[in-house]
Amino acid sequence: MAAIVNIDQPVTGLVLDAGQKETLSLDVVNVAGRPLQVAVATVPEANAGGTVPGWITIEGETTLKLAPSETRKITIGLAPPAGAAGGAAFRLKVYEVSLPEENNSFSEVVQVTVNAAAAPVVEKKRPWARMGAIAAVLALLLAGGGWLAYDRLSPGALPNVEGRPLAEAIAALGEAGVARSAIEEERPIERDADGTVTRQTPAAGTTIEEGLVVTLTAPRPPETVTLPRLPDDATGAVAQETYGALGLTVELVEDAAAPGQEPGLVVDVTPAPGSTVAEDETVRVTVLSARATVPDVKDGVLTPAMRNEMKMSFELVEDRVEDANHDAGFVLAQSPVGEQPRGSQVLLVTTRKPRSGGGRFNRDLRIHELFQGNADIQTQMMSRPQ
């Protein structure tokens, strides 16, 4: 089991009154040396067993993307309802989403002591007042065609939490008797989202019973991350893994105009590393293509610069033949041209000035000996006049 984060917490014990609301903030620091996608949850103290009460909730995101060494604050809401005397002991668990059992970290135990609230003083109502209240309710029922003019549900039914902040909605479900482990969250990314619940499933009024799972949909705005710098020898696969772990979409683009480097190496990243980007943005990564273009140099003079550039991407095989009809370096034949795999052979036949004698037969014999496996070269040479 590997520790992937450090958890810094200010306190390990709290005393609250029933009905009181409080928050506890902890700092989570990525110490894994690489980008992480983690989830956070409250779990019971090891010796206590059972489950964490529903009035202990994590406010905000429960799934985070952390850059190396990034610190993120986690806020835990504490809202013991009336009658919750006693308390609870829990820890914050932070675990890697892809390897939850192997890579995780825990905070120290937090002990929450809850004092019972004083019994409320109930004012004794006069009989005529009670009769007046009953009459008012009957009037509402008659005026609205039997519709009750307030939004209260029978005990044991799901409350309506749509339109409420996610943490508040989770707390309300907990007070109604829904265990935190039975509440699932859907957090689609929306640019203008404010974290409120837009949909709950099942709907309000559903009977709370064993096995019931409640799903809350609460869109969230995209998180921002600092685009990390890649190693100098990073490949496209490394870029996809590094930036993909941060939730970013990676678009790989091949560049065939950077000879002399290893195919697959990253040559450019846009936006530039060090920039702050939203997690729903696309990062354009340019890599050196495994193919390059062989220029068509036939019927022209091959300059030293052209020769060197071709050698940076291909294995250049050049044979010089005596020819009195052209300047030295004139390309009589070439194979192949166009886009080819980097490192493949390019065959050239170039000219040099005759030293003595020579003739068509000797030149063609030379070509036949050197390029007997390349019909393209032989055809080009045989078609040329001496």
C-alpha positions in Angstrom: 0.0 0.0 0.0 1.5 3.3 -1.1 0.8 6.7 0.4 -0.1 9.0 -2.4 -1.0 12.1 -0.5 -0.3 13.9 2.8 -3.3 15.0 4.9 -2.9 18.0 7.1 -5.7 18.4 9.7 -5.9 21.1 12.3 -7.9 19.2 15.0 -8.7 15.6 16.0 -11.7 16.3 18.2 -14.8 18.5 18.2 -17.7 19.0 20.6 -21.0 20.1 19.1 -24.6 20.5 20.4 -27.3 18.7 18.6 -28.7 20.9 15.9 -25.4 22.9 15.6 -23.7 23.1 12.2 -19.9 23.2 11.9 -17.2 22.5 9.2 -13.8 20.9 9.4 -11.1 21.7 6.7 -8.2 19.4 5.8 -5.4 20.0 3.3 -4.5 17.2 0.9 -1.1 17.3 -0.8 -0.1 15.2 -3.8 3.2 13.5 -2.9 3.1 10.8 -5.6 5.4 12.7 -8.0 2.9 12.3 -10.8 -0.6 13.5 -11.7 -3.4 11.8 -9.7 -7.1 11.3 -10.0 -8.3 10.6 -6.5 -11.6 10.3 -4.6 -12.3 11.3 -1.0 -14.7 9.7 1.4 -15.4 9.6 5.2 -15.0 6.2 6.7 -15.6 4.9 10.3 -12.7 4.7 12.7 -11.3 1.2 12.4 -12.3 0.0 15.9 -15.8 1.6 15.8 -17.2 -0.3 12.8 -20.6 0.5 11.3 -21.1 3.4 9.0 -20.5 7.2 9.2 -23.6 9.1 10.2 -25.4 10.9 7.4 -24.9 14.2 9.1 -21.2 14.0 8.4 -20.7 14.9 4.7 -18.0 16.1 2.3 -18.9 19.5 0.9 -18.1 20.0 -2.8 -16.2 17.7 -5.1 -15.5 14.1 -4.0 -13.4 13.3 -7.1 -10.3 15.5 -7.7 -7.5 15.8 -10.2 -4.2 16.7 -8.5 -1.0 17.8 -10.3 2.3 16.8 -8.7 2.8 18.7 -5.3 -0.6 20.4 -5.7 -2.5 21.1 -2.4 -6.3 21.0 -2.3 -8.6 21.8 0.7 -11.3 19.3 1.6 -14.2 20.6 3.7 -16.3 18.2 5.9 -19.7 19.4 7.0 -21.0 18.4 10.5 -24.7 18.9 11.2 -25.9 16.6 14.0 -29.7 16.8 14.2 -31.7 16.9 17.3 -31.5 13.6 19.1 -28.0 12.8 17.8 -26.4 12.8 21.3 -23.3 10.7 21.6 -21.2 11.4 18.6 -19.1 9.6 16.0 -15.5 8.8 15.1 -14.3 8.9 11.5 -11.4 9.4 9.2 -10.9 11.0 5.8 -9.8 8.5 3.2 -8.1 9.6 -0.1 -7.6 6.9 -2.7 -6.5 6.7 -6.3 -9.6 6.0 -8.5 -7.8 3.4 -10.7 -6.2 1.6 -7.7 -8.3 2.2 -4.6 -7.1 -0.6 -2.5 -3.4 -0.3 -3.4 -2.9 3.5 -3.4 -4.7 5.3 -0.5 -4.1 7.5 2.5 -6.0 8.2 5.7 -6.3 11.2 8.1 -6.0 10.8 11.8 -9.2 9.8 13.6 -11.6 12.7 14.2 -13.8 12.3 17.3 -17.0 14.3 17.3 -18.9 14.5 20.6 -22.5 15.6 20.4 -24.3 17.1 23.4 -28.1 16.5 23.6 -30.1 19.6 22.9 -32.3 21.0 25.6 -36.0 20.0 25.2 -37.9 22.8 23.5 -40.5 24.7 25.6 -43.9 24.0 24.1 -46.4 26.8 24.6 -49.8 25.5 25.7 -52.4 26.5 23.2 -55.9 27.4 24.0 -58.6 25.2 22.5 -60.0 28.1 20.4 -56.6 28.6 18.9 -56.4 25.0 17.8 -59.9 25.2 16.3 -58.8 28.3 14.4 -55.8 26.5 12.9 -57.9 23.5 11.8 -60.3 25.8 10.2 -57.5 27.6 8.3 -56.2 24.3 6.9 -59.7 23.2 5.9 -60.1 26.5 4.1 -56.8 26.0 2.1 -57.9 22.5 1.1 -61.3 23.7 -0.1 -59.8 26.7 -2.0 -57.1 24.6 -3.8 -59.3 21.7 -4.8 -57.7 19.4 -2.2 -54.1 20.5 -2.8 -52.1 21.0 0.4 -50.4 24.4 0.3 -47.1 23.3 1.8 -44.4 21.0 0.7 -44.1 18.4 3.5 -43.8 14.7 2.9 -44.9 11.8 5.1 -42.3 10.3 7.4 -40.1 7.7 5.6 -40.3 9.5 2.2 -37.5 11.1 0.2 -37.5 14.9 0.5 -37.3 17.2 -2.5 -33.6 18.3 -2.7 -33.6 19.7 -6.3 -32.4 23.2 -6.5 -30.3 22.9 -3.3 -26.5 22.9 -3.0 -25.1 19.3 -3.2 -23.7 19.3 0.3 -27.0 20.6 1.7 -29.0 18.0 -0.3 -26.9 15.2 1.0 -27.3 16.4 4.6 -31.1 16.6 4.1 -31.2 13.0 2.7 -29.2 11.9 5.7 -31.6 13.5 8.1 -34.4 11.7 6.3 -32.7 8.4 6.9 -30.7 7.8 3.7 -27.2 6.4 4.5 -24.3 8.3 2.8 -23.2 5.1 1.1 -26.6 4.9 -0.6 -26.2 8.4 -2.2 -24.5 8.5 -5.6 -23.4 11.7 -7.3 -23.3 12.5 -11.0 -21.1 15.6 -11.7 -21.3 16.5 -15.4 -19.1 19.4 -16.5 -21.0 22.6 -17.4 -19.3 26.0 -17.7 -22.0 28.0 -15.8 -22.8 25.3 -13.2 -23.0 26.4 -9.5 -23.1 23.0 -7.9 -26.8 22.8 -7.2 -28.8 19.6 -7.6 -30.7 19.7 -10.9 -32.2 16.2 -10.7 -32.8 13.5 -8.1 -33.6 9.9 -8.8 -35.9 8.5 -7.4 -38.2 11.4 -7.2 -39.3 13.1 -4.0 -42.0 11.2 -2.1 -40.5 7.8 -2.8 -40.6 5.5 0.3 -37.2 5.1 1.9 -36.6 1.4 2.3 -33.6 -1.0 2.5 -31.6 -1.1 -0.7 -32.8 2.2 -2.0 -30.0 4.2 -3.9 -30.5 7.9 -4.5 -28.7 9.5 -7.4 -28.1 13.3 -7.3 -27.2 15.1 -10.5 -25.3 18.3 -9.7 -23.4 19.8 -12.7 -20.0 21.4 -11.8 -17.8 23.9 -13.5 -14.6 22.6 -15.0 -11.6 22.5 -12.7 -8.4 24.3 -13.8 -5.0 22.7 -13.8 -1.5 23.9 -14.6 -0.2 22.2 -17.7 3.0 20.3 -16.6 6.1 20.4 -18.7 7.0 17.1 -20.4 10.5 15.6 -20.4 12.7 16.4 -23.4 12.5 12.9 -24.7 8.7 12.6 -24.2 6.7 10.7 -26.8 3.1 11.2 -27.9 2.1 8.3 -25.6 3.7 9.9 -22.6 1.9 13.2 -23.4 -1.4 11.4 -23.6 -0.9 9.6 -20.3 0.3 12.7 -18.5 -2.4 15.1 -19.7 -5.1 12.5 -19.8 -4.6 11.8 -16.1 -5.6 15.5 -15.5 -8.8 15.0 -17.4 -7.6 16.8 -20.5 -8.3 15.8 -24.1 -5.1 15.3 -26.1 -5.0 15.8 -29.9 -1.9 14.3 -31.5 -0.7 16.0 -34.7 2.2 14.7 -36.8 4.9 17.0 -38.1 7.0 15.7 -41.0 9.1 18.9 -41.2 11.5 18.3 -38.4 14.3 16.0 -39.7 17.1 14.6 -37.6 15.0 13.6 -34.6 13.5 10.3 -33.3 10.0 9.6 -34.8 7.3 10.0 -32.2 9.0 12.6 -30.1 7.0 15.6 -28.9 8.1 18.8 -30.7 5.4 21.2 -29.5 2.5 21.6 -27.0 -0.3 24.1 -27.3 -1.2 25.8 -24.9 2.3 26.1 -23.7 3.4 24.1 -20.5 2.9 26.2 -17.4 -0.4 27.6 -18.7 -3.6 27.3 -16.7 -6.2 25.3 -18.6 -9.7 24.0 -17.8 -10.1 20.3 -17.7 -12.5 20.3 -20.6 -10.0 21.9 -22.9 -8.1 20.2 -25.7 -4.3 20.1 -25.6 -2.7 20.0 -29.1 0.5 17.9 -29.0 2.7 17.8 -32.1 4.9 14.8 -32.6 7.6 14.0 -35.2 6.1 11.8 -37.8 7.5 8.4 -38.6 7.4 9.3 -42.3 9.0 12.2 -44.2 8.9 13.5 -47.8 11.6 12.7 -50.3 12.0 15.7 -52.6 12.0 15.2 -56.3 15.5 16.3 -57.3 15.6 14.4 -60.7 16.8 16.6 -63.7 18.4 19.1 -61.3 21.7 19.6 -59.7 22.0 18.1 -56.2 23.6 20.7 -53.9 25.5 19.9 -50.7 22.7 21.4 -48.7 20.1 19.2 -50.4 22.2 16.1 -49.9 22.7 16.8 -46.2 19.0 17.4 -45.6 18.0 14.2 -47.3 20.6 12.3 -45.2 19.0 13.6 -42.0 15.8 11.6 -42.7 16.9 8.8 -45.1 19.7 6.4 -46.0 21.0 8.1 -49.1 22.7 5.8 -51.7 24.3 7.8 -54.4 26.3 6.7 -57.4 28.2 9.1 -59.7 28.6 8.2 -63.3 30.6 10.0 -66.0 28.5 12.1 -68.3 29.8 14.8 -70.6 26.3 16.2 -71.3 25.5 17.6 -67.8 27.1 19.6 -65.1 28.6 17.7 -62.2 26.0 16.7 -59.6 23.1 16.5 -62.1 20.6 13.9 -61.0 19.9 11.4 -63.8 17.7 9.1 -61.9 16.0 8.8 -58.5 13.9 6.3 -56.6 11.7 6.8 -54.7 10.0 10.2 -54.3 7.2 11.5 -52.1 6.3 10.4 -48.5 8.4 7.4 -47.3 9.3 5.8 -43.9 12.1 7.6 -42.1 15.4 5.8 -42.4 14.5 4.0 -45.7 16.8 4.0 -48.7 16.8 6.7 -51.4 18.7 5.9 -54.6 20.3 8.6 -56.7 22.4 8.5 -59.9 24.3 11.8 -60.3 26.9 12.9 -62.9 30.6 13.7 -62.8 32.8 14.9 -65.6 34.5 12.1 -67.7 38.1 11.5 -66.9 39.0 9.5 -70.1 37.2 7.2 -72.5 33.9 6.0 -71.3 30.8 5.5 -73.2 27.2 4.5 -73.1 27.9 0.8 -72.7 30.2 1.3 -69.7 27.8 3.7 -68.0 24.8 1.4 -68.4 26.8 -1.6 -67.3 27.7 0.3 -64.1 24.1 1.1 -63.5 23.0 -2.5 -64.0 25.6 -3.7 -61.5 24.6 -1.2 -58.8 20.9 -1.1 -59.2 20.0 -4.4 -60.7 17.2 -4.8 -58.2 15.6 -1.5 -59.0 13.8 -1.5 -62.3 12.7 2.1 -61.8 16.4 3.3 -61.9 17.3 1.1 -64.8 14.3 2.3 -66.9 15.2 5.9 -66.2 18.8 5.5 -67.2 18.2 3.4 -70.3 15.8 6.0 -71.6 18.4 8.7 -71.5 20.6 9.5 -74.5 24.4 9.4 -74.1 
